[in-house]
Every structure is written in structure tokens, then in C-alpha cells.
Amino acid sequence: MRRLREMYLEYKRIVNVYPDTPSIARRMFVTNGFDGLLAAIGVNIGGFSGGADPVVMVLSIMGGSLSMGVLSGVVGVYLSERAERLKELSRLEKKVSRSLRRSIYWKAANIIPLYIALWSGVGVIAFPLISVLPYIAAAYGMLAIEEAFAASLAIALALAGGLGLYLGVVSGESKLYSTLRGLMLAVGAIILVHIFKFAVAGPLPG
């Protein structure tokens, strides 16, 4: 237990080498949280029909979220952040005219990108996962597929509003307006996908 505590404190010390690290991680979490939610809304509406299989809906929504989360949300963010941190490390080494390998700055250049990437991945995966819970309930016969669809969209709206509220708390802006902005993003996605679905599927026979 003591060893774990020491590791945690060391990890925290390394992460806080650069004071902007928590704010960057927070920004990536929220940004990718919205990305994951809006993508889930798109797949949800685009793939839904009256006879839809709830298992297929879960796999479709989470498949897109996982590929986006792992490849873009984690790997992509890690690579871009690592490149930036190594650039900063190289600049610092030139400034002090010596190698900083194995120093806390070297550790930070390798650990901070992972820290930010993990928060980014959590944002893009966690929210769609919550939004598919009604479909999981439908797969076990606890909800009708139409009820699951409506509940899934309602959860997505609530989560978008929650992210907006969180931004309001962080920024110090009006919590009500921030919540409404988050809701409007989700509502906008719902309207846009419905329009697109009608435009494409509407003219088709049957």
C-alpha cells in the first residue's frame, strides 16, 4: 500500500511539472466527450428502425466509439502530445546545454502524453457507453426497442447538458447558458441526422 502511495505521489509530481497539463487533459476529455456523444447520436438515429435488433444497435454505436476512442482519442492524441513534449524537452536541453535524459522533464515528456491521451479516450468511450444502456436493457427484454431508442437519445441529451454544465463550472460562466449550449449541440446533431436520413431514405421504396 505504501509503495502504491509513493508511486501515485511520484506520478502526480511528474504530471504537475507543466502546470497546464490538467487543463489540457480536461479540455481533451470534454472535446472528445462531445465527439463521442454526437457520433453515438448519429449512429443511433441513422441505424434505427422499428424492427432494429438492440444487440446490433449496441455493437454499431460502441464499435464506432471504440475505433474513434482507441485510434483517435488515445493513440492519435498520445502521438501528437508526445511530439509536442519532446519538442519542449529538446528546446530545454539546448537552453541548459546538456542532456536531460532520466530527469523529471524527460519523464514528464513521456508520461504526460499518456495521461492526456487516457483522459481523451475516457471522454470518447464512456459517454456513448452510457447512452447504449437502454439498448442493453432491451436486449434482455426489459424495454421495447422504441423505448430504448427514446431513452438512449434522452440520456445523450442529458450527458451533453452535463458536459455543458461542467464547462460552465470550469469557466465561471453562467451554468444555465453553458448547459443549454451543450444541449443545443446534441439537439442540432439530432435534427441534422434526421434531415439527412429523411433525404436519403425518404425517396427509397418501402
C-alpha positions, 0 to 999 in steps of 0.5 A, spaced: 500 500 500 505 504 501 509 503 495 502 504 491 502 511 495 509 513 493 508 511 486 501 515 485 505 521 489 511 520 484 506 520 478 502 526 480 509 530 481 511 528 474 504 530 471 504 537 475 511 539 472 507 543 466 502 546 470 497 546 464 497 539 463 490 538 467 487 543 463 489 540 457 487 533 459 480 536 461 479 540 455 481 533 451 476 529 455 470 534 454 472 535 446 472 528 445 466 527 450 462 531 445 465 527 439 463 521 442 456 523 444 454 526 437 457 520 433 453 515 438 447 520 436 448 519 429 449 512 429 443 511 433 438 515 429 441 513 422 441 505 424 434 505 427 428 502 425 422 499 428 424 492 427 432 494 429 435 488 433 438 492 440 444 487 440 446 490 433 444 497 435 449 496 441 455 493 437 454 499 431 454 505 436 460 502 441 464 499 435 464 506 432 466 509 439 471 504 440 475 505 433 474 513 434 476 512 442 482 507 441 485 510 434 483 517 435 482 519 442 488 515 445 493 513 440 492 519 435 492 524 441 498 520 445 502 521 438 501 528 437 502 530 445 508 526 445 511 530 439 509 536 442 513 534 449 519 532 446 519 538 442 519 542 449 524 537 452 529 538 446 528 546 446 530 545 454 536 541 453 539 546 448 537 552 453 541 548 459 546 545 454 546 538 456 542 532 456 536 531 460 535 524 459 532 520 466 530 527 469 523 529 471 522 533 464 524 527 460 519 523 464 514 528 464 515 528 456 513 521 456 508 520 461 504 526 460 502 524 453 499 518 456 495 521 461 492 526 456 491 521 451 487 516 457 483 522 459 481 523 451 479 516 450 475 516 457 471 522 454 470 518 447 468 511 450 464 512 456 459 517 454 456 513 448 457 507 453 452 510 457 447 512 452 447 504 449 444 502 456 437 502 454 439 498 448 442 493 453 436 493 457 432 491 451 436 486 449 434 482 455 427 484 454 426 489 459 424 495 454 421 495 447 426 497 442 422 504 441 423 505 448 430 504 448 431 508 442 427 514 446 431 513 452 438 512 449 437 519 445 434 522 452 440 520 456 445 523 450 441 529 451 442 529 458 450 527 458 451 533 453 447 538 458 452 535 463 458 536 459 455 543 458 454 544 465 461 542 467 464 547 462 460 552 465 463 550 472 470 550 469 469 557 466 465 561 471 460 562 466 453 562 467 451 554 468 444 555 465 447 558 458 453 553 458 448 547 459 443 549 454 449 550 449 451 543 450 444 541 449 443 545 443 449 541 440 446 534 441 439 537 439 442 540 432 446 533 431 439 530 432 435 534 427 441 534 422 441 526 422 434 526 421 434 531 415 439 527 412 436 520 413 429 523 411 433 525 404 436 519 403 431 514 405 425 518 404 425 517 396 427 509 397 421 504 396 418 501 402 
